[in-house]
Amino acid sequence: MEIVFQVSFRSITLGALLSEKLGWPLHEGDNFHPQENVEKMARGEPLTDKDRFPWLLKLHEVIQRERCSGSDAFVACSALKRLYRQILLYGSKALAFSSGQDQEILPPSLPDVFFLFLHGEYDLIYQRMTYRRGHYMKAELLRSQFEILEPPLDEENVLPLDIRMGISDMAKEVEKHIISLKASPVKP
């Protein structure tokens, strides 16, 4: 079961806590950005879809590797749009589908992957980002992320978490969700 953090506000801390508690590896999406993306964000320029696609495809490879090995893992990243989440699940097949090249219908989710949607008010997230030290993404870029955000739908196999909750409370919610998923039969 892989977990993909939908929006990375506080996801690193939550991912690290869950990784430690459950013994699952944590793959931090920021570590997979090409240098051009890092430099662009450091200059305060928002990323475009074109900038994000290669990054999302790398993360898809991580997810596929973990799925093929049968391992449980966390992947923390900002999958702000439905297309981004589809790329994480299906890789370049999602890009072909979105451009109309592929007529196959892609399911909105995979039974062994679920998303956490860490959501909150702009002002709270902005405040937390301004306290963050040593990160290349400027807090001023938050507005661009809110502008493109497409909150996930239930059909995308998502657990929404309000970031006003404490990290340990969010971790408990995630653990309960994992237990309920493991107790449920896998849908075809």
Salt bridges, closest charged atoms under 4 A:
ASP30 OD2 - HIS135 NE2 2.65
GLU45 OE2 - ARG43 NE 2.70
ASP49 OD1 - LYS81 NZ 3.04
ASP51 OD2 - LYS40 NZ 2.65
GLU66 OE2 - HIS27 NE2 2.72
ASP72 OD2 - LYS182 NZ 3.58
GLU104 OE1 - LYS93 NZ 3.28
ASP112 OD2 - ARG67 NE 2.89
GLU155 OE2 - ARG82 NH1 2.97
GLU156 OE2 - ARG82 NH1 3.82
GLU156 OE1 - ARG85 NE 2.64
ASP162 OD2 - ARG164 NH2 2.52
GLU173 OE2 - LYS176 NZ 3.17
GLU175 OE1 - LYS21 NZ 3.13
